[in-house]
Amino acid sequence: MDEVAAKNWATKAIAIDANRADAYVFLGSAEQAFGHKAAAKAAYQRYLQLSPHGRFAPDLRAVLGSL
C-alpha cells in the first residue's frame, strides 16, 4: 500500500471509529513518509493511548524516540 492510499484508508477508518488503534499506525507511517514528523508523532501517540500494550506498541515507542 502506498503512503497516499494508507493515509486515505486510515483517515476513513478513523472517521468511522476514532478508537480504531491500528488506523493510527497507518496514518503515522504515511505522515512519517511525507516528512510530517509532528503529525506522525501525534498518530503514534494516539495509538499508544488506545492500545498501550498492542502489537505495535514496542516498535512505536522506539520510533517516537527517533522523531
Buried (B, 14 or more C-beta within 10 A) or exposed (E): EEBEEBBBBBBEBBEEEEEBBBBBBBBBBBBBBEEBEEBBBBBBBBBBEBBEEBEBBEEBEEBBEEE
